[in-house]
Amino acid sequence: MIVLNSKMSIYDMIKQYPEISDIMVELGFESIIKPGMLASMGKIMTLEKGSKMKNIEWDLIVKTFDKFGFEVQRS
């Protein structure tokens, strides 16, 4: 299992693990993975910030990432 820090930027996550794009879409974060958005907002957006902005329960994010072999740790 790959461990991710919840404060890591979406940009860095996807750059390191491109398959995270599919997870983001499944969770409803379609816009952040578009190339222009990823290069700008993706560098400051984290899973924690996105969870609050999109009103997505943290447990759903953790369970979805887990389903794809990622463990998200809150710092």
Backbone atoms as SQL, in Angstrom:
CREATE TABLE atoms (id INTEGER PRIMARY KEY, chain TEXT, resi INTEGER, resn TEXT, atom TEXT, x REAL, y REAL, z REAL);
INSERT INTO atoms VALUES
  (1, 'A', 1, 'MET', 'N', 0.842, -1.176, 0.000),
  (2, 'A', 1, 'MET', 'CA', 0.000, 0.000, 0.000),
  (3, 'A', 1, 'MET', 'C', 0.889, 1.243, 0.000),
  (4, 'A', 2, 'ILE', 'N', 0.511, 2.205, -0.830),
  (5, 'A', 2, 'ILE', 'CA', 1.243, 3.463, -0.937),
  (6, 'A', 2, 'ILE', 'C', 0.630, 4.454, 0.037),
  (7, 'A', 3, 'VAL', 'N', 1.469, 5.100, 0.838),
  (8, 'A', 3, 'VAL', 'CA', 0.999, 6.050, 1.846),
  (9, 'A', 3, 'VAL', 'C', 1.152, 7.476, 1.317),
  (10, 'A', 4, 'LEU', 'N', 0.059, 8.236, 1.408),
  (11, 'A', 4, 'LEU', 'CA', 0.046, 9.638, 0.992),
  (12, 'A', 4, 'LEU', 'C', -0.242, 10.524, 2.183),
  (13, 'A', 5, 'ASN', 'N', 0.362, 11.684, 2.218),
  (14, 'A', 5, 'ASN', 'CA', 0.086, 12.668, 3.253),
  (15, 'A', 5, 'ASN', 'C', -1.058, 13.550, 2.761),
  (16, 'A', 6, 'SER', 'N', -2.055, 13.767, 3.592),
  (17, 'A', 6, 'SER', 'CA', -3.239, 14.529, 3.191),
  (18, 'A', 6, 'SER', 'C', -2.935, 15.985, 2.871),
  (19, 'A', 7, 'LYS', 'N', -1.784, 16.477, 3.276),
  (20, 'A', 7, 'LYS', 'CA', -1.412, 17.868, 3.002),
  (21, 'A', 7, 'LYS', 'C', -0.560, 18.011, 1.735),
  (22, 'A', 8, 'MET', 'N', -0.288, 16.899, 1.078),
  (23, 'A', 8, 'MET', 'CA', 0.459, 16.923, -0.183),
  (24, 'A', 8, 'MET', 'C', -0.434, 17.541, -1.258),
  (25, 'A', 9, 'SER', 'N', 0.123, 18.340, -2.150),
  (26, 'A', 9, 'SER', 'CA', -0.695, 18.972, -3.184),
  (27, 'A', 9, 'SER', 'C', -1.206, 17.921, -4.173),
  (28, 'A', 10, 'ILE', 'N', -2.369, 18.207, -4.744),
  (29, 'A', 10, 'ILE', 'CA', -2.946, 17.320, -5.751),
  (30, 'A', 10, 'ILE', 'C', -1.983, 17.205, -6.937),
  (31, 'A', 11, 'TYR', 'N', -1.356, 18.306, -7.294),
  (32, 'A', 11, 'TYR', 'CA', -0.379, 18.319, -8.382),
  (33, 'A', 11, 'TYR', 'C', 0.747, 17.309, -8.113),
  (34, 'A', 12, 'ASP', 'N', 1.323, 17.365, -6.915),
  (35, 'A', 12, 'ASP', 'CA', 2.424, 16.457, -6.577),
  (36, 'A', 12, 'ASP', 'C', 1.973, 15.002, -6.541),
  (37, 'A', 13, 'MET', 'N', 0.764, 14.776, -6.035),
  (38, 'A', 13, 'MET', 'CA', 0.238, 13.401, -5.987),
  (39, 'A', 13, 'MET', 'C', 0.112, 12.818, -7.388),
  (40, 'A', 14, 'ILE', 'N', -0.499, 13.593, -8.289),
  (41, 'A', 14, 'ILE', 'CA', -0.732, 13.098, -9.646),
  (42, 'A', 14, 'ILE', 'C', 0.566, 12.997, -10.430),
  (43, 'A', 15, 'LYS', 'N', 1.480, 13.903, -10.175),
  (44, 'A', 15, 'LYS', 'CA', 2.782, 13.836, -10.845),
  (45, 'A', 15, 'LYS', 'C', 3.514, 12.550, -10.445),
  (46, 'A', 16, 'GLN', 'N', 3.432, 12.201, -9.166),
  (47, 'A', 16, 'GLN', 'CA', 4.111, 11.010, -8.667),
  (48, 'A', 16, 'GLN', 'C', 3.334, 9.726, -8.994),
  (49, 'A', 17, 'TYR', 'N', 2.005, 9.798, -8.936),
  (50, 'A', 17, 'TYR', 'CA', 1.143, 8.635, -9.172),
  (51, 'A', 17, 'TYR', 'C', 0.011, 9.050, -10.119),
  (52, 'A', 18, 'PRO', 'N', 0.233, 9.001, -11.430),
  (53, 'A', 18, 'PRO', 'CA', -0.766, 9.468, -12.406),
  (54, 'A', 18, 'PRO', 'C', -2.138, 8.805, -12.264),
  (55, 'A', 19, 'GLU', 'N', -2.187, 7.596, -11.744),
  (56, 'A', 19, 'GLU', 'CA', -3.464, 6.895, -11.593),
  (57, 'A', 19, 'GLU', 'C', -4.391, 7.584, -10.589),
  (58, 'A', 20, 'ILE', 'N', -3.853, 8.500, -9.810),
  (59, 'A', 20, 'ILE', 'CA', -4.677, 9.244, -8.851),
  (60, 'A', 20, 'ILE', 'C', -5.695, 10.111, -9.582),
  (61, 'A', 21, 'SER', 'N', -5.435, 10.452, -10.830),
  (62, 'A', 21, 'SER', 'CA', -6.410, 11.220, -11.618),
  (63, 'A', 21, 'SER', 'C', -7.757, 10.509, -11.645),
  (64, 'A', 22, 'ASP', 'N', -7.745, 9.200, -11.838),
  (65, 'A', 22, 'ASP', 'CA', -8.992, 8.421, -11.875),
  (66, 'A', 22, 'ASP', 'C', -9.715, 8.469, -10.528),
  (67, 'A', 23, 'ILE', 'N', -8.957, 8.446, -9.453),
  (68, 'A', 23, 'ILE', 'CA', -9.550, 8.503, -8.115),
  (69, 'A', 23, 'ILE', 'C', -10.199, 9.862, -7.907),
  (70, 'A', 24, 'MET', 'N', -9.525, 10.915, -8.346),
  (71, 'A', 24, 'MET', 'CA', -10.063, 12.258, -8.184),
  (72, 'A', 24, 'MET', 'C', -11.375, 12.417, -8.936),
  (73, 'A', 25, 'VAL', 'N', -11.459, 11.864, -10.134),
  (74, 'A', 25, 'VAL', 'CA', -12.695, 11.926, -10.911),
  (75, 'A', 25, 'VAL', 'C', -13.803, 11.169, -10.186),
  (76, 'A', 26, 'GLU', 'N', -13.490, 9.993, -9.688),
  (77, 'A', 26, 'GLU', 'CA', -14.494, 9.191, -8.969),
  (78, 'A', 26, 'GLU', 'C', -15.045, 9.947, -7.760),
  (79, 'A', 27, 'LEU', 'N', -14.199, 10.741, -7.120),
  (80, 'A', 27, 'LEU', 'CA', -14.618, 11.492, -5.940),
  (81, 'A', 27, 'LEU', 'C', -15.347, 12.794, -6.281),
  (82, 'A', 28, 'GLY', 'N', -15.327, 13.193, -7.554),
  (83, 'A', 28, 'GLY', 'CA', -16.025, 14.414, -7.952),
  (84, 'A', 28, 'GLY', 'C', -15.123, 15.624, -8.134),
  (85, 'A', 29, 'PHE', 'N', -13.820, 15.391, -8.243),
  (86, 'A', 29, 'PHE', 'CA', -12.853, 16.473, -8.427),
  (87, 'A', 29, 'PHE', 'C', -12.425, 16.580, -9.894),
  (88, 'A', 30, 'GLU', 'N', -13.383, 16.511, -10.827),
  (89, 'A', 30, 'GLU', 'CA', -13.043, 16.496, -12.254),
  (90, 'A', 30, 'GLU', 'C', -12.266, 17.729, -12.692),
  (91, 'A', 31, 'SER', 'N', -12.662, 18.892, -12.201),
  (92, 'A', 31, 'SER', 'CA', -12.055, 20.134, -12.693),
  (93, 'A', 31, 'SER', 'C', -10.589, 20.284, -12.292),
  (94, 'A', 32, 'ILE', 'N', -10.208, 19.794, -11.137),
  (95, 'A', 32, 'ILE', 'CA', -8.832, 19.998, -10.654),
  (96, 'A', 32, 'ILE', 'C', -7.818, 19.221, -11.489),
  (97, 'A', 33, 'ILE', 'N', -8.241, 18.170, -12.174),
  (98, 'A', 33, 'ILE', 'CA', -7.266, 17.381, -12.935),
  (99, 'A', 33, 'ILE', 'C', -7.104, 17.860, -14.375),
  (100, 'A', 34, 'LYS', 'N', -7.893, 18.866, -14.789),
  (101, 'A', 34, 'LYS', 'CA', -7.694, 19.437, -16.122),
  (102, 'A', 34, 'LYS', 'C', -6.317, 20.098, -16.138),
  (103, 'A', 35, 'PRO', 'N', -5.573, 19.944, -17.247),
  (104, 'A', 35, 'PRO', 'CA', -4.180, 20.423, -17.279),
  (105, 'A', 35, 'PRO', 'C', -3.953, 21.839, -16.738),
  (106, 'A', 36, 'GLY', 'N', -4.732, 22.812, -17.162),
  (107, 'A', 36, 'GLY', 'CA', -4.531, 24.182, -16.687),
  (108, 'A', 36, 'GLY', 'C', -4.793, 24.326, -15.196),
  (109, 'A', 37, 'MET', 'N', -5.860, 23.700, -14.737),
  (110, 'A', 37, 'MET', 'CA', -6.202, 23.766, -13.314),
  (111, 'A', 37, 'MET', 'C', -5.168, 23.020, -12.472),
  (112, 'A', 38, 'LEU', 'N', -4.737, 21.871, -12.955),
  (113, 'A', 38, 'LEU', 'CA', -3.756, 21.087, -12.204),
  (114, 'A', 38, 'LEU', 'C', -2.456, 21.867, -12.047),
  (115, 'A', 39, 'ALA', 'N', -2.039, 22.547, -13.114),
  (116, 'A', 39, 'ALA', 'CA', -0.789, 23.307, -13.082),
  (117, 'A', 39, 'ALA', 'C', -0.875, 24.541, -12.193),
  (118, 'A', 40, 'SER', 'N', -2.080, 25.050, -11.969),
  (119, 'A', 40, 'SER', 'CA', -2.214, 26.250, -11.135),
  (120, 'A', 40, 'SER', 'C', -2.796, 25.893, -9.763),
  (121, 'A', 41, 'MET', 'N', -4.094, 25.677, -9.708),
  (122, 'A', 41, 'MET', 'CA', -4.754, 25.382, -8.430),
  (123, 'A', 41, 'MET', 'C', -4.286, 24.065, -7.817),
  (124, 'A', 42, 'GLY', 'N', -3.930, 23.115, -8.670),
  (125, 'A', 42, 'GLY', 'CA', -3.486, 21.812, -8.176),
  (126, 'A', 42, 'GLY', 'C', -2.241, 21.886, -7.319),
  (127, 'A', 43, 'LYS', 'N', -1.463, 22.958, -7.513),
  (128, 'A', 43, 'LYS', 'CA', -0.237, 23.105, -6.726),
  (129, 'A', 43, 'LYS', 'C', -0.500, 23.597, -5.312),
  (130, 'A', 44, 'ILE', 'N', -1.674, 24.189, -5.084),
  (131, 'A', 44, 'ILE', 'CA', -1.990, 24.649, -3.721),
  (132, 'A', 44, 'ILE', 'C', -3.143, 23.857, -3.089),
  (133, 'A', 45, 'MET', 'N', -3.868, 23.091, -3.917),
  (134, 'A', 45, 'MET', 'CA', -4.994, 22.309, -3.418),
  (135, 'A', 45, 'MET', 'C', -4.491, 20.996, -2.829),
  (136, 'A', 46, 'THR', 'N', -5.028, 20.643, -1.664),
  (137, 'A', 46, 'THR', 'CA', -4.735, 19.364, -1.015),
  (138, 'A', 46, 'THR', 'C', -6.037, 18.591, -0.894),
  (139, 'A', 47, 'LEU', 'N', -5.946, 17.345, -0.506),
  (140, 'A', 47, 'LEU', 'CA', -7.161, 16.557, -0.289),
  (141, 'A', 47, 'LEU', 'C', -8.008, 17.159, 0.832),
  (142, 'A', 48, 'GLU', 'N', -7.355, 17.649, 1.867),
  (143, 'A', 48, 'GLU', 'CA', -8.099, 18.238, 2.982),
  (144, 'A', 48, 'GLU', 'C', -8.859, 19.483, 2.537),
  (145, 'A', 49, 'LYS', 'N', -8.185, 20.362, 1.795),
  (146, 'A', 49, 'LYS', 'CA', -8.842, 21.585, 1.308),
  (147, 'A', 49, 'LYS', 'C', -9.971, 21.234, 0.347),
  (148, 'A', 50, 'GLY', 'N', -9.707, 20.305, -0.552),
  (149, 'A', 50, 'GLY', 'CA', -10.717, 19.896, -1.523),
  (150, 'A', 50, 'GLY', 'C', -11.923, 19.264, -0.863),
  (151, 'A', 51, 'SER', 'N', -11.680, 18.490, 0.171),
  (152, 'A', 51, 'SER', 'CA', -12.763, 17.862, 0.921),
  (153, 'A', 51, 'SER', 'C', -13.698, 18.919, 1.494),
  (154, 'A', 52, 'LYS', 'N', -13.124, 19.959, 2.048),
  (155, 'A', 52, 'LYS', 'CA', -13.924, 21.041, 2.633),
  (156, 'A', 52, 'LYS', 'C', -14.627, 21.853, 1.550),
  (157, 'A', 53, 'MET', 'N', -13.916, 22.174, 0.478),
  (158, 'A', 53, 'MET', 'CA', -14.500, 22.980, -0.608),
  (159, 'A', 53, 'MET', 'C', -15.664, 22.272, -1.290),
  (160, 'A', 54, 'LYS', 'N', -15.499, 20.976, -1.547),
  (161, 'A', 54, 'LYS', 'CA', -16.512, 20.206, -2.269),
  (162, 'A', 54, 'LYS', 'C', -17.524, 19.546, -1.327),
  (163, 'A', 55, 'ASN', 'N', -17.317, 19.735, -0.017),
  (164, 'A', 55, 'ASN', 'CA', -18.201, 19.141, 0.985),
  (165, 'A', 55, 'ASN', 'C', -18.286, 17.619, 0.815),
  (166, 'A', 56, 'ILE', 'N', -17.129, 16.999, 0.677),
  (167, 'A', 56, 'ILE', 'CA', -17.032, 15.540, 0.551),
  (168, 'A', 56, 'ILE', 'C', -16.493, 15.003, 1.870),
  (169, 'A', 57, 'GLU', 'N', -17.198, 14.053, 2.424),
  (170, 'A', 57, 'GLU', 'CA', -16.792, 13.507, 3.721),
  (171, 'A', 57, 'GLU', 'C', -15.404, 12.884, 3.640),
  (172, 'A', 58, 'TRP', 'N', -14.616, 13.163, 4.668),
  (173, 'A', 58, 'TRP', 'CA', -13.243, 12.674, 4.710),
  (174, 'A', 58, 'TRP', 'C', -13.193, 11.156, 4.643),
  (175, 'A', 59, 'ASP', 'N', -14.106, 10.482, 5.323),
  (176, 'A', 59, 'ASP', 'CA', -14.120, 9.015, 5.314),
  (177, 'A', 59, 'ASP', 'C', -14.300, 8.458, 3.902),
  (178, 'A', 60, 'LEU', 'N', -15.103, 9.125, 3.083),
  (179, 'A', 60, 'LEU', 'CA', -15.299, 8.683, 1.699),
  (180, 'A', 60, 'LEU', 'C', -13.999, 8.808, 0.915),
  (181, 'A', 61, 'ILE', 'N', -13.268, 9.878, 1.123),
  (182, 'A', 61, 'ILE', 'CA', -11.976, 10.061, 0.452),
  (183, 'A', 61, 'ILE', 'C', -11.012, 8.953, 0.853),
  (184, 'A', 62, 'VAL', 'N', -10.917, 8.698, 2.138),
  (185, 'A', 62, 'VAL', 'CA', -10.009, 7.655, 2.632),
  (186, 'A', 62, 'VAL', 'C', -10.396, 6.286, 2.068),
  (187, 'A', 63, 'LYS', 'N', -11.678, 5.957, 2.094),
  (188, 'A', 63, 'LYS', 'CA', -12.142, 4.651, 1.595),
  (189, 'A', 63, 'LYS', 'C', -11.906, 4.505, 0.099),
  (190, 'A', 64, 'THR', 'N', -12.124, 5.576, -0.657),
  (191, 'A', 64, 'THR', 'CA', -11.932, 5.512, -2.102),
  (192, 'A', 64, 'THR', 'C', -10.460, 5.328, -2.447),
  (193, 'A', 65, 'PHE', 'N', -9.587, 6.078, -1.795),
  (194, 'A', 65, 'PHE', 'CA', -8.153, 5.901, -2.043),
  (195, 'A', 65, 'PHE', 'C', -7.701, 4.503, -1.634),
  (196, 'A', 66, 'ASP', 'N', -8.232, 4.007, -0.532),
  (197, 'A', 66, 'ASP', 'CA', -7.895, 2.663, -0.052),
  (198, 'A', 66, 'ASP', 'C', -8.274, 1.603, -1.089),
  (199, 'A', 67, 'LYS', 'N', -9.424, 1.782, -1.710),
  (200, 'A', 67, 'LYS', 'CA', -9.898, 0.845, -2.729),
  (201, 'A', 67, 'LYS', 'C', -8.897, 0.722, -3.884),
  (202, 'A', 68, 'PHE', 'N', -8.154, 1.798, -4.137),
  (203, 'A', 68, 'PHE', 'CA', -7.172, 1.816, -5.224),
  (204, 'A', 68, 'PHE', 'C', -5.741, 1.547, -4.739),
  (205, 'A', 69, 'GLY', 'N', -5.590, 1.156, -3.471),
  (206, 'A', 69, 'GLY', 'CA', -4.274, 0.785, -2.963),
  (207, 'A', 69, 'GLY', 'C', -3.463, 1.923, -2.344),
  (208, 'A', 70, 'PHE', 'N', -4.141, 3.008, -1.961),
  (209, 'A', 70, 'PHE', 'CA', -3.464, 4.145, -1.334),
  (210, 'A', 70, 'PHE', 'C', -3.998, 4.351, 0.086),
  (211, 'A', 71, 'GLU', 'N', -3.110, 4.652, 0.988),
  (212, 'A', 71, 'GLU', 'CA', -3.496, 5.004, 2.351),
  (213, 'A', 71, 'GLU', 'C', -3.262, 6.505, 2.514),
  (214, 'A', 72, 'VAL', 'N', -4.307, 7.213, 2.906),
  (215, 'A', 72, 'VAL', 'CA', -4.174, 8.655, 3.117),
  (216, 'A', 72, 'VAL', 'C', -4.068, 8.910, 4.615),
  (217, 'A', 73, 'GLN', 'N', -2.968, 9.536, 5.005),
  (218, 'A', 73, 'GLN', 'CA', -2.743, 9.854, 6.417),
  (219, 'A', 73, 'GLN', 'C', -2.909, 11.336, 6.636),
  (220, 'A', 74, 'ARG', 'N', -3.701, 11.662, 7.622),
  (221, 'A', 74, 'ARG', 'CA', -3.871, 13.071, 8.003),
  (222, 'A', 74, 'ARG', 'C', -2.711, 13.480, 8.879),
  (223, 'A', 75, 'SER', 'N', -2.202, 14.688, 8.626),
  (224, 'A', 75, 'SER', 'CA', -1.097, 15.157, 9.471),
  (225, 'A', 75, 'SER', 'C', -1.573, 16.186, 10.443);
